[in-house]
């Protein structure tokens, strides 16, 4: 049976358990219900992991650049406090802060993971269909009607195969 954990702040029995990895270190925080509410863990708008992990060295460095998003006005301090970005432009503005965090969490900053087989098949079919439709339009514009007929027939075969696949998925 698992041991009863105590709250990191008041030593009451812990019911909320948070885990974060920072600089390849696992940091665990266990909180009782009252401390979790006081820290805002139960309120997603007020949740601040920086507040919870105040015992660690997660505070901003003095030499850190002070950034302000040109579109929404979010500042470095706001980002640190909330842990949220304000708009799409923030992703570009806060790259100096976001990139090191992502590099620590992941083995890089570009997605190189797997794509489910079904999704890959659909993606390839959609790309092939788009290419054939473009070729069909070019053939019609160039008045190459024999080529256009071939493209039309290929498009028809791909669309029929997609309908059959969709019908099989519904039956499953």
DAPEVEN-V34305 format. One record per residue. RES is the residue in three letters. OMEGA is omega in radians with two decimals (* if undefined). Layout:
RES|OMEGA + RES|OMEGA
This chain:
UNK|-3.12 + UNK|3.14 + UNK|3.11 + UNK|-3.12 + UNK|3.13 + UNK|3.10 + UNK|-3.13 + UNK|-3.07 + UNK|-3.04 + UNK|3.12 + UNK|2.97 + UNK|3.10 + UNK|-3.09 + UNK|3.08 + UNK|3.13 + UNK|-3.07 + UNK|-3.13 + UNK|3.11 + UNK|3.10 + UNK|3.09 + UNK|-3.14 + UNK|-3.13 + UNK|3.13 + UNK|3.05 + UNK|3.08 + UNK|3.13 + UNK|-3.14 + UNK|3.09 + UNK|3.10 + UNK|-3.08 + UNK|2.98 + UNK|-3.08 + UNK|-3.09 + UNK|3.10 + UNK|3.11 + UNK|3.10 + UNK|3.14 + UNK|3.13 + UNK|3.10 + UNK|-3.12 + UNK|-3.12 + UNK|3.09 + UNK|-3.06 + UNK|3.14 + UNK|-3.09 + UNK|-3.08 + UNK|3.11 + UNK|-3.13 + UNK|3.12 + UNK|3.10 + UNK|-3.11 + UNK|-3.06 + UNK|-3.08 + UNK|3.13 + UNK|-3.09 + UNK|-3.13 + UNK|-3.12 + UNK|-3.14 + UNK|-3.10 + UNK|3.12 + UNK|-3.12 + UNK|-3.11 + UNK|-3.10 + UNK|-3.14 + UNK|3.07 + UNK|-3.04 + UNK|3.03 + UNK|3.13 + UNK|-3.12 + UNK|-3.10 + UNK|-3.04 + UNK|3.10 + UNK|3.11 + UNK|-3.12 + UNK|3.09 + UNK|-3.13 + UNK|3.11 + UNK|3.14 + UNK|3.13 + UNK|-3.08 + UNK|-3.04 + UNK|-3.06 + UNK|-3.10 + UNK|3.07 + UNK|-3.05 + UNK|-3.08 + UNK|-3.12 + UNK|-3.12 + UNK|3.12 + UNK|-3.13 + UNK|3.09 + UNK|-3.09 + UNK|-3.03 + UNK|3.11 + UNK|-3.14 + UNK|3.12 + UNK|-3.05 + UNK|-3.04 + UNK|-3.14 + UNK|3.13 + UNK|3.13 + UNK|3.13 + UNK|3.09 + UNK|-3.09 + UNK|-3.02 + UNK|3.11 + UNK|3.13 + UNK|-3.11 + UNK|3.10 + UNK|3.12 + UNK|3.11 + UNK|-3.05 + UNK|-3.10 + UNK|3.03 + UNK|3.13 + UNK|-3.07 + UNK|-3.12 + UNK|-3.13 + UNK|3.13 + UNK|3.11 + UNK|3.12 + UNK|-3.13 + UNK|3.12 + UNK|3.12 + UNK|3.14 + UNK|3.12 + UNK|3.12 + UNK|3.13 + UNK|3.13 + UNK|3.12 + UNK|3.11 + UNK|3.12 + UNK|3.07 + UNK|3.12 + UNK|3.09 + UNK|-3.14 + UNK|3.09 + UNK|-3.13 + UNK|3.11 + UNK|3.14 + UNK|-3.14 + UNK|-3.12 + UNK|3.05 + UNK|-2.96 + UNK|3.09 + UNK|3.08 + UNK|3.14 + UNK|3.13 + UNK|3.11 + UNK|3.14 + UNK|3.13 + UNK|-3.13 + UNK|3.11 + UNK|3.10 + UNK|-3.14 + UNK|3.14 + UNK|-3.12 + UNK|3.14 + UNK|3.09 + UNK|3.12 + UNK|3.12 + UNK|3.11 + UNK|3.11 + UNK|3.13 + UNK|-3.14 + UNK|3.13 + UNK|3.11 + UNK|3.13 + UNK|3.14 + UNK|-3.13 + UNK|-3.09 + UNK|*
